[in-house]
Amino acid sequence: MAQEALNDAGYSETRMTVILNDNEMSISKNIGGMSLFLSKLRTKRTYTKSNGFIKRIINKVPIVGKPFVKVVQRIKRSIKQLIIPKMYFEDIGFRYLGPVDGHNIAELERMLKISKELDGPVLIHVLTKKGKGYKIAEENPDKYHSTSPFDIETGKAKKEKKKDYSKVFGDTLIKLARKNKNIVAITAAMKDGTGLKEFQKEFPNRFFDVGIAEQHAIALAAGMAKEGLIPFVPIYSSFYQRAYDQVIHDVAIQKLPVIMCVDRAGIVGQDRGDTSRNFRYGIF
């Protein structure tokens, strides 16, 4: 939906500012083509920034002002294409600003002011660090995305973590996978939270992380099941609703053997991010 919205905004030339908060993380490390594309943008610090003020001044120059601006913009776009081939955001109609340090408030405000002076849709690429300001979290961003009470000096949990349902699920799946080579596991950027971390280590070629793309996760599982594999897809309950169409049309109607595991389907004491969780696992 985000891609579709960007496409529509670019086509309609809607005057809006989109802020892309890029911290290289979902809950776990980012994966996929878009992540690789953003990595390339992050490394190109010499990327040209638009300057609305200069554009306005030149536009006021009689006769030659506006034509000159257009020529400069064409040259600028050409240089950008040389530095960063296939400039996705500009190709779909957005003016790209950045990358900018999201922890530098003055620079971020400057970029926001520039975006207000430009016509059409603008995307500001903001670089941030997950856990910024707390060294232990900076070094372990996935662990501290959601954590139980801990000692702020050491970062250690105040209570020893017990073997929860996610851990039991992961261990059981590994045992089943050792006996059946057709079992595979699919996650939507949540291998740790759904207990698949050890499964990935033992069966790297049978583990698939599709990123934050629940719809694709279920559609992929349906395709795998059609070819004789047995896919297990554990997803948090509040995120499973994104794949409602795929559950019905791609899996249920075709009666495909996809094992859909619903994690956190009620209220979980330590998991305050969602209010719709508690039976930790249920099976459709």
N, C-alpha and C positions, 0 to 999 in steps of 0.2 A: 504493500500500500504506500509506503514512503517513496519508493521509486516511481510509482504511478503518479503520486501527488507532485513530485519534482518535475516530472515530464509535463504534466498539465500546466503547472505554474510557469515553466519556461516557455511553453507554446503560447500561452495566453498573455505573456509579458506582464503578469501581475506584479505590482510594486510591493515587494515584501522582502524581508531579510530572514534568511535561514541560518541558524548557527549550528555548525557541525562540531560537536564536542568530541574530539579525537584523543582518547587516552590509551589507545592500542589494546583496550580490553572490552569484553562483554562482561561476563562473570569470570570466565576463564580467558586465556589469550585469544585474540581475534584470529579467525581463519577465513579463507576464501578470497575470491578475486577482488572484491571491493577493498578488503583489508590490504592486499598487496598494492593496489592502486594508491591508497592513502599513504602507504609507506613511501612510495616514490615521491609523492608530493611533499612529505615531511623532509626528505633529504635534499630537496631543491630550494634551499634558503634564498637563492638569488632570484627566485621567481618575482616577476614584475608586479608591483602593487599599483592599482589605479589611483589617480589623484584628481578628485572632482574639482578642487579649487583651480588647478592649472587649466583644466578643461574649460571652465567657465570664463577665465581670463582670455584664453586664446579665441574662444567662440565670439568674443566681443570685438575682435579685430575686424575692421571692415573688409569685405570681399573675400580675402584669403583665409580668414579665421576658421570658419566651419569646414571648408575643404581640407585645410591643413590638419584639423583634428581627425577627420576621417582617415587621412593617409597615415597619420601616426598610429591610430587604432589598428589599422590593417597590419602595419609593421609590427606592432606590439603583439597582435594575435599570432603572427608568423613566428616571432621569436619564441613565444610561449610554446608553440607546437614543436619547435626544435628542442627546447629544453625539456618539455613534458609532452611526449607524443600522445595523441588521442585524449585530449583534454576533455574529459567526460562532462563536467559541469557546464563548461562554456558551450559544448556541442549541443546540450539540451536547452540552452537559452539563458543560463545564469551568468552573472558577472561574478567571478571568483576573486575573493580577497584572502590573502594569507600565504603560508601558515602564520599564525600569530600566537604568541605565548599567552595562554589563558590565565596565567597567574600574574601577569603584568597588567594590573588594572588600568594604568594610564594608556598603554598601547591598545588594550582592548576597547577602551572608550573612544580612542582616536579612530579605530576601525569602524565602530558603530556609527560615529558621526559621518564618516565617509559614505557608509552604506545608505544613510538617510538622504544624501545629496545626489544619489544615482537613480536613474530611471530604470524600471523593470526589476526583475528578481535578482537578489544578491545572495551569495552564499559566503559566509565567513568561516574559514577553516581554523578552528581554535584548538591548540595543543594543550592538553592538561595531563597531570600525572595522578593516577589513582592512589589515594592514600597520602597525597601531598601534605607535608608538614609533620607527619608521624613516621619516622624512619622505618620502624618495624613493618608498618603497613605498606610503605613504599616498596619494601623488599619482598613482601608477600601479598600482593594486591588481591589475588584470588581468594586466599584464606580469609582476609579481613573484609571481603565484600559483605559477608554476613557471619557474625561470630557470637558465641555466648560470652557472658561477662569474663573479663580477663584483667590481669595485672598490668596497668599502664606502663610500668617501669620495665617489665620483662617481656610483655606480650603473651605470657603463658596463661592458659585458661585457668580460672579459679576452681573449676570442677573438672575432674578427669572425664573425658568423653567416653560414654558407654557405647556398646555396639548397637546402633540404631537400625531401623528398618531398611534404610538405604544401604547400609553396610551389609546387612543380611541378604538383601536382594542381589547386590554385586557379587558376593561370595557364592551364592547359590547359582547365579548365572554362569560363573566361571566353571563350576562343577559340571553343569549341564553341557557347556560348550566343549569341555574336554571329551565328553562322550559322543557329542553330535557335531560334526564339522560344518553342518549347514546353519548352525546358529550364528547370527551376527547381532551387533548392537548399534543402535543409532541414537545420537544425542543432539539436542539443539543448543549447543554451547554450554551444557551443564553436566559434564562428565563427573565432576567432584560431587555436586549436590545430589546426583541420582545414583551414586555408588558405582560408577563405571571406570574409575581411575585405574584400578588394578586389572580390570578386563582389557583395557587398552594396552597395558604393559605386556600382558601375556598373549593377546591376540591382536597385534597392531593391524594386521591385514583384514581383520573381521570387525573392526571398529570404525565408525563413520561419524565425524562431527561436522554437521552441516551449518553451524553457526546459528544465529537467532533467526531460524527459518522453519518454524513448526509445520507449516503447510507442506513445504518441500520434504521434510522429514517423513511425514506420513505417506506422501505420494511415492517417495523413494522406497519406503518399506513395502508398499503395494507392488511396485515393480520387481523388487527382489523376491517377494513371496510368489509372484507369478512365475518366476524362474526356478522355484524349488528351494529357496533359502527360507530360514525361519527367523525373521527380524523381531527383536525386542526393542520397543521404543518407550523408555521412561521419560515423562515430561511432567513438570509441575501442573497441577490441575488448572490454575488460573491462566496458564499459557496454552493449555490443550484446546481451549475454545477457539483459538486462532485457526486450528486445523479442522474445524467442524465439518466443512464441506468434504474434505479429503477422507475423514473418518467414514462418512456416509457413502459417498459416491465411489471412492477409489478402493475402499476396504470392505465395508459391510455389504453393499449391494453385490459385489463380486464374491463374497464369502471367502476372502483370502486369509490365510493363517498368519496374521500379523498380531503379535502380542503387545498390546498397548497398556503400559503400566502407568497409572495415575498417581503421582507422588504429591503429598501434602494436600489432600482433599478435604481439609477442615481447618481447625485452629491448632497450630503448633506453637507451644509456649515460647521457644527460643527463636522462632521464625516470625518476626513481627512485620516483615515486609508485605505480607498478604493477610487479610482477615478471613480468607476463604479456604482454610486448610485444617485437617487433623487426621483422618484415617490416613496414614502415611502412604499406603499403597492399596489400590483397588485395581481390579482388572475389568476392562470392558468385555 
